[in-house]
Amino acid sequence: MIADEALSWRPRHPTDLLQTVGVLRRGGGDPAFARDSAGAVWRTTRTADGIATIRLSQPSRDGLRCEAWGPGAAAAVAQAPELLGERDDPSEFDPRLPLLDDAHRRNPGLRIARSAQVFEALAAAILEQKVITLQAHDSWRRLVAEFGTPAPGPTPRPMRVVPSADEWRAIPSWKWHRAGVDPRRASTLQNAARYAGRLEEAVSMSAADAAARLTLMPGIGAWTAAEVAQRALGDADALSVGDYHLANFVGHALAGRDMTDDEMLETLAPWAGHRYRVVRLLGAAGVRGRPRRGPKMSLVDHRAI
């Protein structure tokens, strides 16, 4: 099937397709994200012009291509270079440590994605608040599959477009409960949906102003704002302070011990402007962080409450 719109380009930095956009996938069963047998990435999104499905591929080591279907195809194709890290600039990043220098050298194509879809990223981040990742991904899969829109184009498997703000607001309480989402997160997401247009304006703001706009919303704190900034705004410095595991992961990776959030911030201060990049590089290097003998966040099945 011929795409409605397409674009091929040569990125200004080395770019690894999956390393860059893989962070946008919310679990293996994400209805809005898929890979085909050729290794291409398929993703659905909502643009100002309407819904779209995109297929991202890497025909050569230094070439990228985006094909798109749907009423929002042209807008999605125009956004594709930024989605794949065109705005990301690692030129001033100084690894400082052999561990990071080696990770940076071995992963030259790791870029920071920028989807420019604030509410889309926010909805997923809210579902991930204070629950284990597998539980949040299951809720995302259930809700997007039921309330999302069928994806346009020849997708490799049935896919859905993430619900619009109005569609998130229309989800009844028992459907949230059935998807394992507690009333607090459901209320936070539905309230934010009322102001989705204002939240989208964060795309054109400074990092500080974008965080301030997001955290004006009840139930949205620094952690959630950072998760949005990492994916929607392409912020290489956005650090998920307050994460259940992150401080100890960084602490053991860089100092061999547990850390508080404040200690993590002090440790990462030399990499200001690239703190999220440091975390990504540590992950890409296979650093395990804290040994798996400490307490784990427990699964809370809200459907049983």
Contacts in CASP RR format, 6 or more apart in sequence:
PFRMAT RR
TARGET T0000
AUTHOR 0000-0000-0000
METHOD contacts of the structure
MODEL  1
MIADEALSWRPRHPTDLLQTVGVLRRGGGDPAFARDSAGAVWRTTRTADG
IATIRLSQPSRDGLRCEAWGPGAAAAVAQAPELLGERDDPSEFDPRLPLL
DDAHRRNPGLRIARSAQVFEALAAAILEQKVITLQAHDSWRRLVAEFGTP
APGPTPRPMRVVPSADEWRAIPSWKWHRAGVDPRRASTLQNAARYAGRLE
EAVSMSAADAAARLTLMPGIGAWTAAEVAQRALGDADALSVGDYHLANFV
GHALAGRDMTDDEMLETLAPWAGHRYRVVRLLGAAGVRGRPRRGPKMSLV
DHRAI
1 69 0 8 1.000
1 153 0 8 1.000
1 154 0 8 1.000
3 55 0 8 1.000
3 67 0 8 1.000
3 68 0 8 1.000
3 69 0 8 1.000
3 73 0 8 1.000
4 68 0 8 1.000
4 69 0 8 1.000
4 70 0 8 1.000
4 73 0 8 1.000
4 74 0 8 1.000
5 67 0 8 1.000
5 68 0 8 1.000
5 73 0 8 1.000
5 74 0 8 1.000
5 76 0 8 1.000
5 77 0 8 1.000
6 65 0 8 1.000
6 66 0 8 1.000
6 67 0 8 1.000
6 68 0 8 1.000
6 77 0 8 1.000
7 65 0 8 1.000
7 66 0 8 1.000
7 77 0 8 1.000
7 78 0 8 1.000
7 80 0 8 1.000
7 81 0 8 1.000
8 59 0 8 1.000
8 63 0 8 1.000
8 64 0 8 1.000
8 65 0 8 1.000
9 63 0 8 1.000
9 64 0 8 1.000
9 65 0 8 1.000
9 81 0 8 1.000
10 62 0 8 1.000
10 63 0 8 1.000
10 64 0 8 1.000
11 62 0 8 1.000
11 63 0 8 1.000
11 64 0 8 1.000
11 81 0 8 1.000
11 84 0 8 1.000
11 85 0 8 1.000
11 86 0 8 1.000
11 111 0 8 1.000
12 86 0 8 1.000
13 85 0 8 1.000
13 88 0 8 1.000
13 89 0 8 1.000
13 90 0 8 1.000
13 109 0 8 1.000
13 111 0 8 1.000
14 62 0 8 1.000
14 108 0 8 1.000
14 109 0 8 1.000
15 58 0 8 1.000
15 64 0 8 1.000
15 84 0 8 1.000
15 85 0 8 1.000
15 109 0 8 1.000
15 111 0 8 1.000
16 58 0 8 1.000
16 107 0 8 1.000
16 108 0 8 1.000
16 109 0 8 1.000
16 110 0 8 1.000
16 111 0 8 1.000
17 41 0 8 1.000
17 56 0 8 1.000
17 57 0 8 1.000
17 58 0 8 1.000
17 64 0 8 1.000
17 84 0 8 1.000
18 35 0 8 1.000
18 39 0 8 1.000
18 41 0 8 1.000
19 107 0 8 1.000
19 109 0 8 1.000
19 110 0 8 1.000
19 111 0 8 1.000
19 284 0 8 1.000
20 84 0 8 1.000
20 85 0 8 1.000
20 109 0 8 1.000
20 110 0 8 1.000
20 111 0 8 1.000
20 112 0 8 1.000
20 113 0 8 1.000
21 41 0 8 1.000
21 43 0 8 1.000
21 56 0 8 1.000
21 83 0 8 1.000
21 84 0 8 1.000
21 113 0 8 1.000
22 33 0 8 1.000
22 41 0 8 1.000
22 113 0 8 1.000
23 113 0 8 1.000
23 230 0 8 1.000
23 231 0 8 1.000
23 280 0 8 1.000
24 33 0 8 1.000
24 43 0 8 1.000
24 113 0 8 1.000
24 115 0 8 1.000
24 231 0 8 1.000
25 33 0 8 1.000
26 32 0 8 1.000
26 33 0 8 1.000
26 124 0 8 1.000
26 136 0 8 1.000
26 137 0 8 1.000
26 140 0 8 1.000
26 141 0 8 1.000
27 33 0 8 1.000
27 137 0 8 1.000
27 140 0 8 1.000
27 141 0 8 1.000
28 137 0 8 1.000
29 137 0 8 1.000
29 141 0 8 1.000
30 137 0 8 1.000
30 140 0 8 1.000
30 141 0 8 1.000
30 144 0 8 1.000
31 44 0 8 1.000
31 141 0 8 1.000
31 144 0 8 1.000
31 145 0 8 1.000
31 148 0 8 1.000
31 158 0 8 1.000
31 159 0 8 1.000
31 160 0 8 1.000
32 43 0 8 1.000
32 44 0 8 1.000
32 45 0 8 1.000
32 144 0 8 1.000
32 151 0 8 1.000
32 159 0 8 1.000
32 160 0 8 1.000
32 161 0 8 1.000
32 162 0 8 1.000
33 41 0 8 1.000
33 42 0 8 1.000
33 43 0 8 1.000
33 44 0 8 1.000
34 41 0 8 1.000
34 42 0 8 1.000
34 43 0 8 1.000
34 155 0 8 1.000
34 156 0 8 1.000
34 157 0 8 1.000
34 159 0 8 1.000
35 41 0 8 1.000
35 42 0 8 1.000
35 156 0 8 1.000
36 42 0 8 1.000
36 55 0 8 1.000
36 156 0 8 1.000
37 156 0 8 1.000
38 57 0 8 1.000
39 57 0 8 1.000
40 55 0 8 1.000
40 56 0 8 1.000
40 57 0 8 1.000
41 55 0 8 1.000
41 56 0 8 1.000
41 57 0 8 1.000
42 53 0 8 1.000
42 54 0 8 1.000
42 55 0 8 1.000
42 56 0 8 1.000
42 155 0 8 1.000
42 156 0 8 1.000
42 159 0 8 1.000
43 53 0 8 1.000
43 54 0 8 1.000
43 56 0 8 1.000
44 51 0 8 1.000
44 52 0 8 1.000
44 53 0 8 1.000
44 54 0 8 1.000
44 151 0 8 1.000
44 159 0 8 1.000
44 160 0 8 1.000
44 161 0 8 1.000
44 162 0 8 1.000
45 51 0 8 1.000
45 52 0 8 1.000
45 54 0 8 1.000
45 76 0 8 1.000
45 115 0 8 1.000
45 117 0 8 1.000
45 120 0 8 1.000
45 161 0 8 1.000
45 162 0 8 1.000
46 52 0 8 1.000
46 117 0 8 1.000
46 120 0 8 1.000
46 161 0 8 1.000
46 162 0 8 1.000
46 164 0 8 1.000
47 72 0 8 1.000
47 75 0 8 1.000
47 76 0 8 1.000
47 79 0 8 1.000
48 75 0 8 1.000
49 71 0 8 1.000
49 72 0 8 1.000
49 74 0 8 1.000
49 75 0 8 1.000
50 70 0 8 1.000
50 71 0 8 1.000
50 72 0 8 1.000
50 75 0 8 1.000
51 70 0 8 1.000
51 71 0 8 1.000
51 72 0 8 1.000
51 149 0 8 1.000
51 151 0 8 1.000
51 152 0 8 1.000
51 161 0 8 1.000
52 68 0 8 1.000
52 69 0 8 1.000
52 70 0 8 1.000
52 71 0 8 1.000
52 72 0 8 1.000
52 73 0 8 1.000
52 75 0 8 1.000
52 76 0 8 1.000
52 152 0 8 1.000
52 161 0 8 1.000
53 68 0 8 1.000
53 69 0 8 1.000
53 70 0 8 1.000
53 151 0 8 1.000
53 152 0 8 1.000
53 153 0 8 1.000
53 155 0 8 1.000
53 159 0 8 1.000
53 161 0 8 1.000
54 66 0 8 1.000
54 67 0 8 1.000
54 68 0 8 1.000
54 73 0 8 1.000
54 76 0 8 1.000
54 77 0 8 1.000
54 80 0 8 1.000
55 66 0 8 1.000
55 67 0 8 1.000
55 68 0 8 1.000
56 64 0 8 1.000
56 65 0 8 1.000
56 66 0 8 1.000
56 80 0 8 1.000
56 83 0 8 1.000
56 84 0 8 1.000
57 64 0 8 1.000
57 65 0 8 1.000
57 67 0 8 1.000
58 64 0 8 1.000
58 65 0 8 1.000
59 65 0 8 1.000
64 80 0 8 1.000
64 81 0 8 1.000
64 84 0 8 1.000
66 76 0 8 1.000
66 77 0 8 1.000
66 80 0 8 1.000
67 77 0 8 1.000
68 74 0 8 1.000
68 76 0 8 1.000
68 77 0 8 1.000
68 80 0 8 1.000
69 152 0 8 1.000
69 153 0 8 1.000
69 154 0 8 1.000
70 152 0 8 1.000
70 153 0 8 1.000
71 152 0 8 1.000
79 115 0 8 1.000
79 116 0 8 1.000
82 114 0 8 1.000
82 116 0 8 1.000
83 113 0 8 1.000
83 114 0 8 1.000
83 115 0 8 1.000
83 116 0 8 1.000
84 111 0 8 1.000
84 113 0 8 1.000
85 111 0 8 1.000
85 112 0 8 1.000
85 113 0 8 1.000
85 114 0 8 1.000
85 234 0 8 1.000
86 114 0 8 1.000
87 114 0 8 1.000
87 234 0 8 1.000
88 111 0 8 1.000
88 112 0 8 1.000
88 114 0 8 1.000
88 234 0 8 1.000
88 236 0 8 1.000
90 104 0 8 1.000
90 236 0 8 1.000
90 274 0 8 1.000
90 277 0 8 1.000
92 274 0 8 1.000
93 104 0 8 1.000
93 271 0 8 1.000
93 274 0 8 1.000
93 277 0 8 1.000
94 271 0 8 1.000
95 101 0 8 1.000
95 103 0 8 1.000
95 104 0 8 1.000
95 281 0 8 1.000
96 270 0 8 1.000
96 271 0 8 1.000
97 254 0 8 1.000
99 253 0 8 1.000
99 254 0 8 1.000
99 282 0 8 1.000
99 285 0 8 1.000
99 287 0 8 1.000
100 278 0 8 1.000
100 281 0 8 1.000
100 282 0 8 1.000
102 285 0 8 1.000
103 281 0 8 1.000
103 282 0 8 1.000
103 283 0 8 1.000
103 284 0 8 1.000
103 285 0 8 1.000
104 281 0 8 1.000
106 284 0 8 1.000
106 285 0 8 1.000
107 281 0 8 1.000
107 284 0 8 1.000
107 285 0 8 1.000
110 277 0 8 1.000
110 280 0 8 1.000
110 281 0 8 1.000
110 284 0 8 1.000
112 230 0 8 1.000
112 234 0 8 1.000
112 235 0 8 1.000
112 236 0 8 1.000
112 276 0 8 1.000
112 277 0 8 1.000
112 280 0 8 1.000
113 231 0 8 1.000
113 234 0 8 1.000
114 231 0 8 1.000
114 232 0 8 1.000
114 233 0 8 1.000
114 234 0 8 1.000
115 121 0 8 1.000
115 231 0 8 1.000
115 232 0 8 1.000
116 203 0 8 1.000
116 232 0 8 1.000
116 233 0 8 1.000
117 200 0 8 1.000
117 232 0 8 1.000
118 199 0 8 1.000
118 200 0 8 1.000
118 202 0 8 1.000
118 203 0 8 1.000
118 214 0 8 1.000
118 228 0 8 1.000
118 232 0 8 1.000
118 233 0 8 1.000
119 165 0 8 1.000
119 192 0 8 1.000
119 193 0 8 1.000
119 196 0 8 1.000
119 197 0 8 1.000
119 199 0 8 1.000
119 200 0 8 1.000
120 162 0 8 1.000
120 232 0 8 1.000
121 227 0 8 1.000
121 228 0 8 1.000
121 231 0 8 1.000
121 232 0 8 1.000
122 189 0 8 1.000
122 192 0 8 1.000
122 199 0 8 1.000
122 214 0 8 1.000
122 220 0 8 1.000
122 224 0 8 1.000
122 228 0 8 1.000
122 232 0 8 1.000
123 162 0 8 1.000
123 163 0 8 1.000
123 168 0 8 1.000
123 189 0 8 1.000
123 192 0 8 1.000
123 193 0 8 1.000
124 136 0 8 1.000
124 140 0 8 1.000
125 224 0 8 1.000
125 227 0 8 1.000
125 228 0 8 1.000
126 185 0 8 1.000
126 188 0 8 1.000
126 189 0 8 1.000
126 192 0 8 1.000
126 220 0 8 1.000
126 224 0 8 1.000
127 136 0 8 1.000
127 139 0 8 1.000
127 140 0 8 1.000
127 143 0 8 1.000
127 181 0 8 1.000
127 185 0 8 1.000
127 189 0 8 1.000
128 136 0 8 1.000
128 227 0 8 1.000
129 185 0 8 1.000
129 188 0 8 1.000
129 219 0 8 1.000
129 223 0 8 1.000
129 224 0 8 1.000
130 185 0 8 1.000
131 297 0 8 1.000
131 299 0 8 1.000
131 300 0 8 1.000
132 296 0 8 1.000
132 297 0 8 1.000
132 298 0 8 1.000
132 299 0 8 1.000
134 299 0 8 1.000
135 180 0 8 1.000
135 299 0 8 1.000
135 300 0 8 1.000
138 179 0 8 1.000
138 180 0 8 1.000
139 179 0 8 1.000
139 180 0 8 1.000
139 181 0 8 1.000
142 178 0 8 1.000
142 179 0 8 1.000
142 180 0 8 1.000
143 163 0 8 1.000
143 171 0 8 1.000
143 175 0 8 1.000
143 176 0 8 1.000
143 179 0 8 1.000
143 181 0 8 1.000
144 160 0 8 1.000
144 162 0 8 1.000
144 163 0 8 1.000
145 160 0 8 1.000
146 175 0 8 1.000
147 163 0 8 1.000
147 167 0 8 1.000
147 168 0 8 1.000
147 170 0 8 1.000
147 171 0 8 1.000
147 175 0 8 1.000
148 160 0 8 1.000
148 161 0 8 1.000
148 162 0 8 1.000
148 163 0 8 1.000
148 167 0 8 1.000
149 160 0 8 1.000
149 161 0 8 1.000
149 163 0 8 1.000
150 158 0 8 1.000
150 159 0 8 1.000
150 160 0 8 1.000
150 161 0 8 1.000
151 158 0 8 1.000
151 159 0 8 1.000
151 160 0 8 1.000
151 161 0 8 1.000
163 171 0 8 1.000
165 193 0 8 1.000
165 194 0 8 1.000
165 196 0 8 1.000
165 197 0 8 1.000
166 193 0 8 1.000
168 189 0 8 1.000
168 190 0 8 1.000
168 193 0 8 1.000
169 190 0 8 1.000
169 193 0 8 1.000
169 194 0 8 1.000
171 186 0 8 1.000
171 190 0 8 1.000
173 183 0 8 1.000
173 186 0 8 1.000
176 183 0 8 1.000
176 186 0 8 1.000
177 302 0 8 1.000
177 303 0 8 1.000
178 303 0 8 1.000
180 301 0 8 1.000
180 302 0 8 1.000
180 303 0 8 1.000
181 302 0 8 1.000
182 300 0 8 1.000
182 302 0 8 1.000
182 305 0 8 1.000
184 219 0 8 1.000
188 217 0 8 1.000
188 218 0 8 1.000
188 219 0 8 1.000
188 220 0 8 1.000
191 217 0 8 1.000
191 218 0 8 1.000
192 199 0 8 1.000
192 217 0 8 1.000
192 220 0 8 1.000
195 217 0 8 1.000
198 213 0 8 1.000
199 213 0 8 1.000
199 214 0 8 1.000
199 217 0 8 1.000
201 213 0 8 1.000
202 209 0 8 1.000
202 210 0 8 1.000
202 213 0 8 1.000
202 214 0 8 1.000
202 228 0 8 1.000
202 232 0 8 1.000
202 233 0 8 1.000
203 210 0 8 1.000
203 232 0 8 1.000
203 233 0 8 1.000
205 213 0 8 1.000
207 229 0 8 1.000
207 233 0 8 1.000
207 235 0 8 1.000
207 237 0 8 1.000
207 238 0 8 1.000
210 225 0 8 1.000
210 229 0 8 1.000
210 233 0 8 1.000
211 222 0 8 1.000
211 225 0 8 1.000
211 226 0 8 1.000
211 229 0 8 1.000
214 220 0 8 1.000
214 221 0 8 1.000
214 224 0 8 1.000
214 225 0 8 1.000
214 228 0 8 1.000
215 221 0 8 1.000
215 222 0 8 1.000
215 225 0 8 1.000
222 241 0 8 1.000
222 242 0 8 1.000
223 240 0 8 1.000
223 241 0 8 1.000
223 242 0 8 1.000
223 243 0 8 1.000
225 238 0 8 1.000
226 235 0 8 1.000
226 238 0 8 1.000
226 239 0 8 1.000
226 240 0 8 1.000
226 241 0 8 1.000
226 276 0 8 1.000
227 238 0 8 1.000
227 240 0 8 1.000
229 235 0 8 1.000
229 238 0 8 1.000
230 238 0 8 1.000
230 240 0 8 1.000
230 276 0 8 1.000
235 276 0 8 1.000
236 273 0 8 1.000
236 274 0 8 1.000
236 275 0 8 1.000
236 276 0 8 1.000
236 277 0 8 1.000
237 272 0 8 1.000
237 273 0 8 1.000
237 274 0 8 1.000
237 275 0 8 1.000
237 276 0 8 1.000
237 277 0 8 1.000
238 275 0 8 1.000
238 276 0 8 1.000
239 246 0 8 1.000
239 264 0 8 1.000
239 265 0 8 1.000
239 268 0 8 1.000
239 275 0 8 1.000
239 276 0 8 1.000
239 279 0 8 1.000
240 246 0 8 1.000
241 261 0 8 1.000
241 264 0 8 1.000
241 265 0 8 1.000
242 261 0 8 1.000
244 297 0 8 1.000
245 290 0 8 1.000
246 264 0 8 1.000
246 279 0 8 1.000
247 258 0 8 1.000
247 259 0 8 1.000
247 260 0 8 1.000
247 261 0 8 1.000
247 263 0 8 1.000
247 264 0 8 1.000
248 258 0 8 1.000
248 259 0 8 1.000
248 289 0 8 1.000
248 290 0 8 1.000
249 279 0 8 1.000
249 282 0 8 1.000
249 287 0 8 1.000
249 289 0 8 1.000
249 290 0 8 1.000
250 259 0 8 1.000
250 264 0 8 1.000
250 267 0 8 1.000
250 268 0 8 1.000
250 278 0 8 1.000
250 279 0 8 1.000
250 282 0 8 1.000
250 289 0 8 1.000
251 257 0 8 1.000
251 258 0 8 1.000
251 259 0 8 1.000
251 263 0 8 1.000
251 264 0 8 1.000
251 267 0 8 1.000
251 289 0 8 1.000
251 290 0 8 1.000
252 258 0 8 1.000
252 288 0 8 1.000
252 289 0 8 1.000
252 290 0 8 1.000
252 291 0 8 1.000
253 282 0 8 1.000
253 287 0 8 1.000
253 289 0 8 1.000
254 267 0 8 1.000
254 282 0 8 1.000
255 267 0 8 1.000
258 290 0 8 1.000
259 267 0 8 1.000
268 275 0 8 1.000
268 278 0 8 1.000
271 277 0 8 1.000
271 278 0 8 1.000
282 289 0 8 1.000
END
